[in-house]
Amino acid sequence: MKFARIVFLLAGIYGLLSLAPLYFLFDYIGRQDPPPITHPHFYYGFVGVALAFQFVFLLIAIDPARFRPLILISVFEKLSYMIPCAALYLSGRIPGSDAATALPDTLLCALFIISWLKVRVGEKQRMPWPPVNVRIP
């Protein structure tokens, strides 16, 4: 279970660090890779949903056995970017440099699948979360 905890902790941190700056890069992206974005609500909506899912990864890191079903949903989250990138690249609609942006998701998808296989249902972690039998004066 330690493997899964580390994988999901790193995935959540990586996602927060890589997605949060996108809130401030809207105009820059349009200048670097024209044409400018014409539907800002789609852009900010994507960033917001993707950013929110990073907290799911951090939640899984707390107790992978308890949140094991979310691991499979996390695999789907990664596939939902990987598959379209691959299809768009293979059909010649995006260059290889754009398709390469799916490589971190591909690696994380594989690590999520390994985590799901390694975490056993009912497995207990060493320190329960939330802590039990703790009295707050």
Secondary structure, 3 states (H helix, E strand, C coil): CHHHHHHHHHHHHHHHHHHHHHHHCHHHHHHHCCCCCCCHHHHHHHHHHHHHHHHHHHHHHHCCCCCHHHHHHHHHHHHHHHHHHHHHHHCCCCCHHHHHHHHHHHHHHHHHHHHHHHCCCCCCCCCCCCCCCCCCC
